[in-house]
Amino acid sequence: MPGHMRAAIAAYPELGNFPSRPVEVATTWGIHDEVLNPEERTVQFCTDILAEVLDVFDSEFVHIGGDECPKSEWRASQRAQQLISERGLSNEDELQSWFIRQLAAFLADNGRRMIGWDEIIEGGLADGERWSCPGAARRAESPPRTSVTRWS
């Protein structure tokens, strides 16, 4: 989340950035341009799903993905650009970080820890734990109680 959600957008077009555009469920593996819109109601949809996951699995850790989120739809969406401005964000990377922080806060409030791929830190996630990875050229902030995984 918010990428790799094409099936959800196909089933619930209002979750997409352009609800009037039909989206089909992907039949091939890969990265697709369709990503969740950054509205509060979309975050609520995601936290509702996560609440169901928490009821089924008692693990301390919940992996939300967070990788491979193309920003082209957010760049083209007037509403996403408006939300970037309203939230005091600089760009689409920071918008993704805003989205991820909402999920991390929900999980932390429910006694869980979020795991995400290292792309969740590209937008400069603030007010969290320091993260570093051996061999990585950067250090970044991650949301509280979050673990970041990296492909080697």
GUTOR-950651 format. One record per residue (C-alpha): residue number from 1; residue in three letters; x, y, z. Coordinates in steps of 0.25 Angstrom, whole numbers, plus 5000, padded with zeros to 4 digits. Example, Ala and Ser with C-alpha at 12.3 -4.5 7.8 and 13.67 -1.06 7.14 Angstrom:
! residues 2
r num->1 | residuo->ALA | u->5049 | v->4982 | w->5031
r num->2 | residuo->SER | u->5055 | v->4996 | w->5029
This chain:
! residues 152
r num->1 | residuo->MET | u->5000 | v->5000 | w->5000
r num->2 | residuo->PRO | u->4998 | v->5010 | w->4994
r num->3 | residuo->GLY | u->5003 | v->5003 | w->4981
r num->4 | residuo->HIS | u->5000 | v->4988 | w->4977
r num->5 | residuo->MET | u->4985 | v->4991 | w->4980
r num->6 | residuo->ARG | u->4980 | v->4990 | w->4966
r num->7 | residuo->ALA | u->4970 | v->4979 | w->4969
r num->8 | residuo->ALA | u->4964 | v->4987 | w->4981
r num->9 | residuo->ILE | u->4963 | v->4999 | w->4971
r num->10 | residuo->ALA | u->4956 | v->4991 | w->4961
r num->11 | residuo->ALA | u->4946 | v->4986 | w->4971
r num->12 | residuo->TYR | u->4945 | v->5000 | w->4978
r num->13 | residuo->PRO | u->4947 | v->5011 | w->4967
r num->14 | residuo->GLU | u->4946 | v->5022 | w->4978
r num->15 | residuo->LEU | u->4959 | v->5017 | w->4984
r num->16 | residuo->GLY | u->4966 | v->5021 | w->4971
r num->17 | residuo->ASN | u->4971 | v->5035 | w->4966
r num->18 | residuo->PHE | u->4962 | v->5035 | w->4954
r num->19 | residuo->PRO | u->4949 | v->5027 | w->4958
r num->20 | residuo->SER | u->4943 | v->5029 | w->4945
r num->21 | residuo->ARG | u->4954 | v->5021 | w->4938
r num->22 | residuo->PRO | u->4951 | v->5007 | w->4938
r num->23 | residuo->VAL | u->4962 | v->4998 | w->4944
r num->24 | residuo->GLU | u->4963 | v->4983 | w->4941
r num->25 | residuo->VAL | u->4969 | v->4973 | w->4951
r num->26 | residuo->ALA | u->4984 | v->4971 | w->4947
r num->27 | residuo->THR | u->4986 | v->4957 | w->4940
r num->28 | residuo->THR | u->5001 | v->4959 | w->4940
r num->29 | residuo->TRP | u->5011 | v->4961 | w->4950
r num->30 | residuo->GLY | u->5018 | v->4975 | w->4951
r num->31 | residuo->ILE | u->5017 | v->4989 | w->4955
r num->32 | residuo->HIS | u->5005 | v->4997 | w->4950
r num->33 | residuo->ASP | u->5002 | v->5012 | w->4950
r num->34 | residuo->GLU | u->4989 | v->5011 | w->4958
r num->35 | residuo->VAL | u->4991 | v->5014 | w->4972
r num->36 | residuo->LEU | u->4981 | v->5017 | w->4984
r num->37 | residuo->ASN | u->4977 | v->5032 | w->4985
r num->38 | residuo->PRO | u->4982 | v->5039 | w->4997
r num->39 | residuo->GLU | u->4969 | v->5043 | w->5003
r num->40 | residuo->GLU | u->4966 | v->5040 | w->5018
r num->41 | residuo->ARG | u->4954 | v->5031 | w->5014
r num->42 | residuo->THR | u->4964 | v->5022 | w->5006
r num->43 | residuo->VAL | u->4973 | v->5022 | w->5018
r num->44 | residuo->GLN | u->4961 | v->5018 | w->5026
r num->45 | residuo->PHE | u->4958 | v->5006 | w->5016
r num->46 | residuo->CYS | u->4973 | v->5002 | w->5018
r num->47 | residuo->THR | u->4972 | v->5002 | w->5033
r num->48 | residuo->ASP | u->4958 | v->4995 | w->5033
r num->49 | residuo->ILE | u->4965 | v->4984 | w->5025
r num->50 | residuo->LEU | u->4977 | v->4984 | w->5034
r num->51 | residuo->ALA | u->4968 | v->4983 | w->5046
r num->52 | residuo->GLU | u->4962 | v->4970 | w->5040
r num->53 | residuo->VAL | u->4977 | v->4965 | w->5038
r num->54 | residuo->LEU | u->4979 | v->4968 | w->5053
r num->55 | residuo->ASP | u->4967 | v->4960 | w->5057
r num->56 | residuo->VAL | u->4972 | v->4948 | w->5049
r num->57 | residuo->PHE | u->4987 | v->4948 | w->5052
r num->58 | residuo->ASP | u->4993 | v->4951 | w->5065
r num->59 | residuo->SER | u->5008 | v->4954 | w->5060
r num->60 | residuo->GLU | u->5014 | v->4967 | w->5066
r num->61 | residuo->PHE | u->5019 | v->4970 | w->5052
r num->62 | residuo->VAL | u->5010 | v->4974 | w->5040
r num->63 | residuo->HIS | u->5016 | v->4976 | w->5026
r num->64 | residuo->ILE | u->5009 | v->4986 | w->5018
r num->65 | residuo->GLY | u->5018 | v->4986 | w->5006
r num->66 | residuo->GLY | u->5020 | v->5001 | w->5002
r num->67 | residuo->ASP | u->5029 | v->4998 | w->4990
r num->68 | residuo->GLU | u->5027 | v->5000 | w->4976
r num->69 | residuo->CYS | u->5017 | v->5012 | w->4977
r num->70 | residuo->PRO | u->5018 | v->5020 | w->4963
r num->71 | residuo->LYS | u->5015 | v->5034 | w->4965
r num->72 | residuo->SER | u->5010 | v->5037 | w->4951
r num->73 | residuo->GLU | u->4995 | v->5037 | w->4956
r num->74 | residuo->TRP | u->4998 | v->5046 | w->4967
r num->75 | residuo->ARG | u->5005 | v->5056 | w->4958
r num->76 | residuo->ALA | u->4994 | v->5056 | w->4949
r num->77 | residuo->SER | u->4983 | v->5057 | w->4959
r num->78 | residuo->GLN | u->4978 | v->5071 | w->4963
r num->79 | residuo->ARG | u->4973 | v->5066 | w->4976
r num->80 | residuo->ALA | u->4986 | v->5059 | w->4980
r num->81 | residuo->GLN | u->4993 | v->5072 | w->4977
r num->82 | residuo->GLN | u->4983 | v->5079 | w->4985
r num->83 | residuo->LEU | u->4985 | v->5070 | w->4997
r num->84 | residuo->ILE | u->5000 | v->5071 | w->4996
r num->85 | residuo->SER | u->4999 | v->5086 | w->4997
r num->86 | residuo->GLU | u->4988 | v->5085 | w->5008
r num->87 | residuo->ARG | u->4997 | v->5076 | w->5016
r num->88 | residuo->GLY | u->5009 | v->5084 | w->5015
r num->89 | residuo->LEU | u->5017 | v->5074 | w->5007
r num->90 | residuo->SER | u->5027 | v->5076 | w->4996
r num->91 | residuo->ASN | u->5025 | v->5065 | w->4986
r num->92 | residuo->GLU | u->5019 | v->5052 | w->4983
r num->93 | residuo->ASP | u->5029 | v->5044 | w->4991
r num->94 | residuo->GLU | u->5025 | v->5052 | w->5003
r num->95 | residuo->LEU | u->5011 | v->5048 | w->5000
r num->96 | residuo->GLN | u->5014 | v->5034 | w->5000
r num->97 | residuo->SER | u->5021 | v->5036 | w->5014
r num->98 | residuo->TRP | u->5009 | v->5043 | w->5019
r num->99 | residuo->PHE | u->5000 | v->5030 | w->5015
r num->100 | residuo->ILE | u->5010 | v->5021 | w->5021
r num->101 | residuo->ARG | u->5011 | v->5029 | w->5034
r num->102 | residuo->GLN | u->4995 | v->5027 | w->5035
r num->103 | residuo->LEU | u->4996 | v->5012 | w->5034
r num->104 | residuo->ALA | u->5008 | v->5012 | w->5044
r num->105 | residuo->ALA | u->5001 | v->5020 | w->5054
r num->106 | residuo->PHE | u->4988 | v->5011 | w->5053
r num->107 | residuo->LEU | u->4997 | v->4998 | w->5055
r num->108 | residuo->ALA | u->5005 | v->5005 | w->5067
r num->109 | residuo->ASP | u->4992 | v->5009 | w->5073
r num->110 | residuo->ASN | u->4987 | v->4994 | w->5072
r num->111 | residuo->GLY | u->5000 | v->4989 | w->5079
r num->112 | residuo->ARG | u->5006 | v->4985 | w->5065
r num->113 | residuo->ARG | u->5019 | v->4988 | w->5058
r num->114 | residuo->MET | u->5019 | v->4991 | w->5043
r num->115 | residuo->ILE | u->5029 | v->4985 | w->5033
r num->116 | residuo->GLY | u->5031 | v->4992 | w->5020
r num->117 | residuo->TRP | u->5040 | v->4991 | w->5008
r num->118 | residuo->ASP | u->5051 | v->5002 | w->5008
r num->119 | residuo->GLU | u->5044 | v->5010 | w->4998
r num->120 | residuo->ILE | u->5035 | v->5015 | w->5010
r num->121 | residuo->ILE | u->5046 | v->5024 | w->5014
r num->122 | residuo->GLU | u->5048 | v->5031 | w->5001
r num->123 | residuo->GLY | u->5039 | v->5043 | w->5005
r num->124 | residuo->GLY | u->5047 | v->5046 | w->5018
r num->125 | residuo->LEU | u->5038 | v->5040 | w->5028
r num->126 | residuo->ALA | u->5040 | v->5048 | w->5041
r num->127 | residuo->ASP | u->5038 | v->5047 | w->5056
r num->128 | residuo->GLY | u->5042 | v->5032 | w->5057
r num->129 | residuo->GLU | u->5053 | v->5023 | w->5059
r num->130 | residuo->ARG | u->5066 | v->5024 | w->5052
r num->131 | residuo->TRP | u->5068 | v->5013 | w->5041
r num->132 | residuo->SER | u->5081 | v->5009 | w->5034
r num->133 | residuo->CYS | u->5085 | v->4997 | w->5026
r num->134 | residuo->PRO | u->5099 | v->4992 | w->5024
r num->135 | residuo->GLY | u->5104 | v->4996 | w->5011
r num->136 | residuo->ALA | u->5093 | v->5006 | w->5009
r num->137 | residuo->ALA | u->5098 | v->5020 | w->5006
r num->138 | residuo->ARG | u->5087 | v->5027 | w->5014
r num->139 | residuo->ARG | u->5081 | v->5028 | w->5027
r num->140 | residuo->ALA | u->5066 | v->5032 | w->5029
r num->141 | residuo->GLU | u->5055 | v->5033 | w->5039
r num->142 | residuo->SER | u->5044 | v->5023 | w->5039
r num->143 | residuo->PRO | u->5031 | v->5023 | w->5046
r num->144 | residuo->PRO | u->5030 | v->5019 | w->5061
r num->145 | residuo->ARG | u->5031 | v->5004 | w->5064
r num->146 | residuo->THR | u->5034 | v->5001 | w->5049
r num->147 | residuo->SER | u->5044 | v->4992 | w->5043
r num->148 | residuo->VAL | u->5049 | v->4994 | w->5029
r num->149 | residuo->THR | u->5053 | v->4982 | w->5020
r num->150 | residuo->ARG | u->5062 | v->4984 | w->5008
r num->151 | residuo->TRP | u->5065 | v->4975 | w->4996
r num->152 | residuo->SER | u->5080 | v->4972 | w->4995
